[in-house]
Amino acid sequence: MTNDNYYTAETLNRASHLRSNESWMNLQLRADHTVIIPVWRSRNLIINREEPKGVMLPMSKARTLIEIDHTLVFLGLRDEVAHFAIDISHLEEENARDLLDDGEFVDLRLVGAVMDRSEASILAYARGITHWHSQHLYCGVCGSAAKIGDSGHIRKCINLSCGAVHFPRTDPAVIMLVVKDDRALLGRKEEWMEGMYSTLAGFVEPGESLEQAVTREVFEESGVKITNIRYHSSQPWPFPASLMLGFLADAVTEDLVRSEEELEDLRWFTRQELSDGGAGIAKRPRSDSIARRLIDEWIRLTD
């Protein structure tokens, strides 16, 4: 099954059955062809910003990184070659770069849209899981330290009377394009770039279905009632830890009651107003986002 959203390329076999195999993991960490992907403070190592490429080091060039204190996570296999992410955030940037031959640590959101999609997907995976580790050093139950296990896919409390096991967290969020006739409902937040509008979105709450979350979020942010909710696609968005669940919905009402806490502005836009060849009165969201895909596909539709 394919997914045209960014960061969804099925590049790695995650090989979850190997995560607890310590002898196999040790063999991979001694193999020269094993790939190490460095992450520093949620930034990926990139060379050439004009035509960006992620730095993926063969073990033969990464042994110094492995020897220092670090968080190491097995990501999976690509063409039977093991890939690991390593978090070197405890180093100062100058020291981190001294250990590497080339490149700079860059927020993936600045370059992901123009990178090879398979490569960007691996970097997003590495960023997301190392960020989770950086935020879960201690047990959320008793407060004791939590050690890495399962080759980086769990953290376990070291307190024997607790022993809680913690798994990487992903926060589900619904993101929806609401339409009525030839218009789409878009809003903007104050902190966004000037003129940019996007689809409505929000996190799923406990005890709530995805469809209920779509209905609730649209009404809370706009006062609009909707029907005919249709699932579109999903997108991992590890900035830091979201899974975006895309939907389309039809508006039953059109009068707007904007949530002043959530949005700076809220409007109905025609296709012409959003298209590159039209009036272009609003900037669309970033090109690597599912929001942009929802809007662009709607613009291309003809009655």
N, C-alpha and C positions, 0 to 999 in steps of 0.2 A: 504493500500500500504506500503510495507516494503522498507527500505533503509539500506544497510549493512555498510554504512559509520559511523565512530565514531561520537558521539554527536548528533545522529539523532533518538534515541530511543523515541517512542511515549509514554512517561511515564506519563505526566500530561495532564489533561483536562484544557486548559487555561481559560475556563469559562469566556470569555470576557464580557458576558452579566451581570456578577456580579460586574464588576470593579467599576461601578458608584453607586452601592448600599451601601451607607455608613452604614446603620443600620446593614446589613448583615456582612460587614467587621468588624464592632465593636464587633459583637457577636463572630466572629472567633478569634479576638485578646484577648478575654476573656476566650476562651476555652482552657483547659489544653492540649488537644491532638493536637492542631494546631502546625505545624512544622515551625521552624525558621532556615534559612540557613545563617550563618554569612559570610560576605566577607570583607576582609581588603586589601585595596590598590590593588584590582584586583587579590587577592590571595584567595583561598578557604581553609577552615579549614579541615585538613586531620589528621587522626590518622594512625600510622603504615605505614611508607613508603614502607616497604617490601611487605606488602599486603594492599595497601592503601584503606581507606574507608573514605568517606566524613562525616563530622559531621553535622547532622541534628537534631537540638534540639527541644524537645517538649516545648510548651509554659510554662509548669510548671517549666522548668529549664532556661527559656530565658527572664523572665519578667524584669530582671535588664537591659538587652540589649534594650528592648522596651522602658524603662523609660528614657534612655539617648537620647541626640540629635542624630538623625540618618536619613538615607534614607531607607524607608521601601517600598517594592514592592510585590504586590500579584502576585505569579507565576501561580497558578492554583490549581486544586484539584487532589489528588491521593487517590483512594479508598474513595472518599468523604471527605478527610481531606485536609484542606486548607494549602498551603505551601507559605511562604513568604521569600524573600531575604532581609537581612538587611546589610547595608553598614556601618561599624564602622571605616572607614578610617581616621576619624578626631582624633582618639585615637592613642597614641604612641603604638608600638607593645607590649611593656611590660604591659601597662595598658589594652590593648585589651585581651591579654592572661590571665590576672588576673581575667577577667570576665567569663572565660570559664574553664571547668574542665580539659580538655585534648586536645592534638593535637597541630599542628603547621600550620601556614599559608603558603601555598605552591602554586607555579605556577601550574595550572592544567595541563599544557603541560608536566610537568615532571612526572606525575603519571596517566594521563587520559587513556593511552593506556593499562594499566594493571588493571584498575578499572572495576567494574560492569558497563556495558554500560548504563543501565538505570540511575544509580546514577550519572555517569559522565555527562550524558546529562542534568540532572537537575542542576548540578554545573556549567556547561558551560552557561546555560541560566541565572543563577543568576549572574555569572561573567559579562556576556555581558551587561545585562541591568543596573546593578549598575555602570559599567564603563561609560555607556552613561550618566547617571545622573551626574557623577563626572565631566564630560566635558561640561555640558550644564546647568550650574547654572544660566546663564544670557541669556536674550533674544538676539537672533542673529539679530533681526531687529532693536531694539532701544537701547539695552544695559542694560535695567532694569533687576532686579532680576526676575527669572522665578520660580514659585512655582510648586510643584508636584501635579498632579491631576490624576483622573481615576485610583486610587490605584497604582500609580507608572508608568502608561503607557503613560502619557503625562507630559509636563511641559508647564505652561501657564504664559505669561508675566503679571506681576502685574500692569504695567502701563495701566490705563484704556483707554488712548488714543491710545494704541497699541493693547494689548490683544492677541498678536500672540500665537498660539498654536503650540508646537513643539512635534514631535513624535520620538520615538527611531529610531536611524539611523542604517541602514545596508548597507554596501558598496558591490555591486555585483562585483565579479571578475571571469574572465574565467580562467580555468586551463586545459591544453590540452596535450595529448600525440600524437605527430606527428610521423607517421611511414612510412617507405618505404621499401618494401620487408621484409627482416628479421632484420631490424634495427629500432631503436627508437631514436628520437632526444631529448637529455637531456642537460641541462646547469647547471652551478653552479655560485653562488655569492661568492664574496671574504670573506664575514663574516660567511659563513657556516662552519660546521665542516670539517676537512680535508678529502678530497676524496669523499664528498657527492655530488651527482648530482640529479637533479629533473626535472620534466616537466616544460615547459614554462608556464607563467601565467602573468596576468595583469588585471588592473581594466577596467571596462566598462566605456566608455566616454558618455557624454550627446548626445542624438540624434543618438545613435548607437545600432544596433541589436546585440544580442549575437554572431551570426555567423560573423558579421562584426568585432566585437571585437577580436574573435579568429583569423581571417585572418590577421588583422592589427598587433596584438601583435606578432604572429609568424614571420611575415615579418620584423617587427621592430627589433626584438631581434636576428634573424638568417638569414634574407635575403631569406628564403625559401618560395616558393609559395605552397599553399595547395588546396585540393579539398575534396569532400565527407566528410563534417563536420557532425559528429553524436553526439547528446547529450547522455551523459552517466548517470550522477546522480549529486546530489548537496550535499553540506555539510556546515552547519553553522560553522564558524571559528571565534569565538568571541575573537580574540587575536590581535587587540581589537574588530573589528566590521565588519568582512567580511562574505559574503555568497559566497562560492566557487561553481562555476558552471562547472562541468567536461565535457570535450568533447574528442572525438577521431577525428583524421583527417589524410588523406593520403597526403604525399608530392608529388608534381609534379616535383620540382627541388630538388637537393641535395647539391649543392655547398653552403658553409656556409659563411656568412658575419656577424660576431659576433658584437653585440652592445657592445662596450667597456664600455659604461656608465652603462649598465645593468648587464653584465655577465663577470666573470673572465675567464670562459672557456665554450666551446660549442662543443659537439661531437655527432656522431652517434654511438650507441652501439648495439651489437647483443644480443639476448636472453642469449647466453652462457656467455657473458661478464658481464651480470647483475645478473645471477642466483646464488643461494647459492652453487650449486654443480658445477658451471662452473669456469671460470677464476676469477670472482668476482673482476674486476679491479675498480669498482665504488661502493661506498656505496649508497644504496637507501635512499630516504627520510624517515622521522619518520613514525612509523607504524600506527599512528592514523590519518594520513593525507589522503585525497582523492588522492593526487599524488602517494602515495605508492600503493593504490589500483589499480589505472590505470596501473601502471607499472607491478605489480604482476600478474594481470589478463592477460596482454599481454604476459608475460613470459610463462604462463601456456598454451597459445594457441599452437596448432600444425598445421602445414600446411596441 
